[in-house]
C-alpha cells in the first residue's frame, strides 16, 4: 500500500475508525422481499461489495414506514420482525473489514402512485412533470410529523441491534427530509415550516431522537443537498447553516450531494472519461465547490460523492482538506474491487464506460437500470458484466419495475 490520502484511516466523532477514505455511496438495490425483509440475494451482494476494499459501505435506502417506499423491493425497517435477516446482512457486509451504515429514508411525495395512492409530505405540493406517476401528497399533521421522527429513531435502534456500524439519514434528493428543508415543497405555517430554523427542525429532531435511542457514540450520518438547483429552493447558504446545526447535535459524517427528482443534479452524465485534461480534472467532482463552502463553516467530517473517477482527483481533493471521505457509487457496480486497487495504487482510476443511447428519456432510465442490473448479478453470485448491452439492461429494469411485488 502506498502512502496517499486515500489509504489513510479516519476516526469519526464517537470513535469509529474507517480503514481508508473510500466509501460506497448509497444505490437502491431493490432486493427486499414482499414483506420488506432483506433477502439472501441482498446478503450475498454485500458480502461481495465488502470484499472490494472500501472503508465504508452505505446501503441503498431502507424505508422507515411502508407508505414511504420509493420502489418495489425496498427494505422496510419498522419493527424487529426482520432482525435475523438484518443481522446476516450486517455480518456479511462487514466480514472483510468494511463498516456498513444503513441509509434510513422516507420518500414522502416521491413515493409512486402505484405504491402509495395518497403520499404524505410537509405540504400538499405535487411533483411537476411526471405524467401522473406521483399523486399529489397530503400534508402531514403535527402529530404525524412527531410520529415519523419516532419511526426514524426506532429504525436507528434496530440497525444498531442488528450489528450495523452506523446509520445515515437521507436528507437529500427531494425525499421527505429534503422536502421539509425546501421552501418550494414546505409551505407550512407552523413550527415545521416558514423560516429555515423551522424547516430544519424535522431533521434536527430526528437526529436528537436517534441519539436518545442509540446512545452517545453510535455514528449518525446525514446525506444533505448542497442545493436543490431550483429557483426559490434550498440553497447553499441554507446548507451551511444546516451543517453547523448538525455539528452541534453530534452528527458523525456529512455527505454532500445535490438535486432532486425535478432537478436531478446528482445523476451526472453516466459517462466515465477515458482521459481528462489537467485543467478540467476537478470537474469530475460535481459538488466540490459547494463542499468547500460548507467546509469553511464546520469541522464535521465531510464525504463528497458525485463524478470522481481518477485517483489523482480523489487524492488531490482529500489533500486539500475540502473533504475527508470520497464516495463512489456507479463504478463499484461493475468494478467492485476498485477501492482496494485505488488504495493500493494498483489502479489510477475507474474503468472507462459509455452507455448512452442518445435519446434522453431512454438514457434517464438506462442510468438506473444498467447499474442496478450489475448489482443484481452480484446478488446472484455472478461477477459484473461491463459489456452488458444497453437494451438488455433496459428490459431487465422494466421487467422488475412492472412485475416486482409491491
Rosetta blueprint (number, residue, H / E / L):
1 X L
2 X L
3 X L
4 X L
5 X H
6 X H
7 X H
8 X L
9 X L
10 X E
11 X E
12 X L
13 X L
14 X L
15 X L
16 X L
17 X E
18 X E
19 X L
20 X L
21 X L
22 X E
23 X E
24 X E
25 X L
26 X L
27 X L
28 X L
29 X L
30 X L
31 X L
32 X E
33 X L
34 X L
35 X L
36 X L
37 X L
38 X E
39 X L
40 X H
41 X H
42 X H
43 X H
44 X H
45 X H
46 X H
47 X H
48 X H
49 X H
50 X H
51 X L
52 X L
53 X L
54 X L
55 X L
56 X E
57 X E
58 X E
59 X L
60 X L
61 X L
62 X E
63 X E
64 X L
65 X L
66 X H
67 X H
68 X H
69 X L
70 X L
71 X L
72 X L
73 X L
74 X L
75 X L
76 X E
77 X L
78 X L
79 X L
80 X H
81 X H
82 X H
83 X H
84 X H
85 X H
86 X H
87 X H
88 X H
89 X H
90 X H
91 X H
92 X H
93 X H
94 X L
95 X L
96 X L
97 X L
98 X L
99 X E
100 X E
101 X E
102 X E
103 X E
104 X E
105 X E
106 X L
107 X L
108 X H
109 X H
110 X H
111 X L
112 X L
113 X L
114 X L
115 X L
116 X L
117 X L
118 X L
119 X L
120 X E
121 X E
122 X L
123 X L
124 X L
125 X L
126 X L
127 X L
128 X L
129 X L
130 X L
131 X L
132 X L
133 X L
134 X L
135 X L
136 X L
137 X L
138 X E
139 X E
140 X L
141 X L
142 X H
143 X H
144 X H
145 X H
146 X H
147 X H
148 X H
149 X H
150 X H
151 X H
152 X H
153 X H
154 X H
155 X H
156 X H
157 X H
158 X H
159 X H
160 X H
161 X H
162 X H
163 X L
164 X L
165 X L
166 X E
167 X E
168 X E
169 X E
170 X E
171 X E
172 X L
173 X E
174 X L
175 X L
176 X H
177 X H
178 X H
179 X H
180 X H
181 X H
182 X L
183 X L
184 X L
185 X L
186 X L
187 X L
188 X L
189 X L
190 X L
191 X L
192 X L
193 X L
194 X L
195 X L
196 X H
197 X H
198 X H
199 X H
200 X L
201 X H
202 X H
203 X H
204 X H
205 X H
206 X H
207 X H
208 X H
209 X H
210 X H
211 X H
212 X H
213 X H
214 X H
215 X L
216 X L
217 X L
218 X L
219 X E
220 X E
221 X E
222 X E
223 X E
224 X E
225 X E
226 X L
227 X L
228 X L
229 X L
230 X L
231 X L
232 X L
233 X L
234 X L
235 X L
236 X H
237 X H
238 X H
239 X H
240 X H
241 X H
242 X H
243 X H
244 X H
245 X H
246 X H
247 X H
248 X H
249 X L
250 X L
251 X L
252 X L
253 X E
254 X E
255 X E
256 X E
257 X E
258 X L
259 X L
260 X E
261 X L
262 X L
263 X L
264 X L
265 X H
266 X H
267 X H
268 X L
269 X L
270 X L
271 X L
272 X E
273 X L
274 X L
275 X L
276 X L
277 X L
278 X H
279 X H
280 X H
281 X H
282 X H
283 X H
284 X H
285 X L
286 X L
287 X L
288 X H
289 X H
290 X H
291 X H
292 X H
293 X H
294 X H
295 X H
296 X L
297 X L
298 X L
299 X L
300 X L
301 X L
302 X E
303 X E
304 X E
305 X E
306 X L
307 X L
308 X L
309 X L
310 X E
311 X H
312 X H
313 X H
314 X H
315 X H
316 X H
317 X H
318 X H
319 X H
320 X L
321 X L
322 X L
323 X L
324 X L
325 X E
326 X E
327 X E
328 X E
329 X L
330 X H
331 X H
332 X H
333 X H
334 X H
335 X L
336 X L
337 X L
338 X H
339 X H
340 X H
341 X H
342 X H
343 X H
344 X H
345 X L
346 X L
347 X L
348 X L
349 X E
350 X L
351 X L
352 X L
353 X E
354 X L
355 X L
356 X L
357 X L
358 X L
359 X L
360 X H
361 X H
362 X H
363 X H
364 X H
365 X H
366 X H
367 X H
368 X H
369 X H
370 X H
371 X H
372 X H
373 X H
374 X H
375 X H
376 X H
377 X H
378 X H
379 X H
380 X L
381 X L
382 X L
383 X L
384 X L
385 X L
386 X L
387 X L
388 X L
389 X L
390 X H
391 X H
392 X H
393 X H
394 X H
395 X H
396 X H
397 X H
398 X H
399 X H
400 X H
401 X H
402 X H
403 X H
404 X L
405 X L
406 X L
